[in-house]
Amino acid sequence: MIRSRVIGCGAFLPANIVTNDDLAKRMDTSDEWIVARTGIRQRYIAVEGQKTSDLALGAAREALADAGIAVDALDMIICATTTPDESFPATATVVQSRLGMTSGAAFDVQAVCSGFIYGLSIADSLIRTGSARTILVIGAETMSRLLDWNDRATCVLFGDGAGAVVLQACEGKGDNCDQGVLNTKLFSDGRLHDLLYADGGVSSTQTAGKLRMQGKEVFKHAVTNISAAVHASVEAAGIPLSDIDWFVPHQANQRILDGTARKLGLDPAKVVSTVALHGNTSAASVPLALVTAVRDGRIKRGDLVLLEAMGGGFTWAAALIRW
């Protein structure tokens, strides 16, 4: 059968680092307060004039270089983002143009923090059905543009960045020993809208709005829903949770990561955490954490890697990959 193998990955972060101490100079907070509640110590913030497409382009170029392929080999670009450059066209088409890609297709996916895994699932389906052979999947955000900097409960949580992978068709036997995406599981529940959303939009306020969140309720649903997505993925694969080598979660809050690990009975040493350095970068957080663990040698070829995320909407998702 046809599998979607990850042949390259890349990341890009703005040069501007904002520490907790930097935020403490602007609002009533402290490094101790932020770390105790979130585990975050710093985040990267895009400078004035730096767009989501700029970050996405940087990650895309690095992923293509890592894959060792030219842009002409791409059939498609999928960009997961909540913070597009413009209402239209898709940020993916901006990246397409700036990469010099003159054929194929490019489009955006909006599933907030779960967006990268949603995009990965779409790409995997297109490759499995023969509609495409090589697809670039990007998660890119400038979440700082959606923040209310007077709301210390939310503004300390988020950062900007981008991560990307290149998926390419390869032949597999159809079992769990195959290299590539083994399965993806996608979920949503629109009834939970009011727990995490932006209070603006083209058809409602004609503005982007600001991010609003009920933190305690989000925490409760995050641990439950993420755990359910993880179980759905491993059960579909017919493998025990203990066979997973690495868990790469959405980097929302260290307390959520710890709570999920406890609920699942996971060894914390298997959980990739970059939240202290990046904060919550929404759709970029899973690929940023993935690239970090690949670059530092933790994730190796042949490892079973489980990605998971949850975001506003609510959306949540998991993806099981044989690296």
C-alpha positions, 0 to 999 in steps of 0.5 A: 500500500502507499504510505506518506513518509516524512522525508524532511522537516524544518522550523523558523522562529523570529529573532525577537525573544521576549522573556517573562522578565520582559513582560513583567516590565509591562504588566503586573506579572513575574517570572515566578508567576508565569513559570508556576502556572504555565512552565513558559520562560520565554517566547518568540515574537514577530517584529513589526512588518514580519508576517505569518508567511515570512515565518512559514517560508523560513520553515518551508525552505529548511524542510525542503533543504532537509528533504534534499528536494527542489521546489519543483518536486512539490505537488501541493502546499498546505498551511495550517494557520489561525493568523493568515497574512490576509483574509484572502488569498491563502497564506499558502499561496504566498509561500508558493509564490515566494518559493517559486512553485509554479504548478500544483496547488496551495491552500490553508487549513483552519483548525487552530492549535490542531491545524498542523495535524489536520493538514497532515491528515489531509496530505496523507489522504491525498497521497494515499489516494494517488492525488499527489506524491509530494506535499509540504505541510506547514504550521505557522502563526503570529499569535502575538497579533491576536493577543490582548496585552492587558490580559495577563492570563492569556498574553503570557501564554503565546508566541510566534513561529513556524514548522514544516514537514515534507511528505512523500509517497512510498510503498509499504506492506500495510502493517505497523512496521511501515515507515510513514503516517500509520493513522490520523484521528480528527475530532471537534465539538463546536458546543465548546466555542465559548471556552477559547475563541477570538472575539472578532471576524470578517462577517461579525466585527470586520476586525481580527478580534482578540483571543479570549479563553476560560483557562480552567475549563480549557485545561479540563477538556484538554487533558480528557480530549487529548487522552481520548485522541491518543487512545483512538490512534493506538487502538486503531493501530492495534498497538499498546501505548507502551510501544510509542517511543515519543509523544509530541504534544501541542505545547499549550501549557506544561501543566496540561502536558503533565496532566495528560502524561499522568492520565495516560500513564506515560513516562514523562521522559518520552514526552517532548516539551518545548513550551518553556522556550516557545510558549503556545504557538498554536498550529506551529507548536507540534511541528516546532517540537517535532523538529526540535526532537529530530534535530537534537537526536531524540527522534530517530528513523524507525521510532514510533512517534505520536503527535497530538493537539487540541485547539479552539473550536474545540478541535483535537487530533492525533497522528501516529508516524513511524519515523 
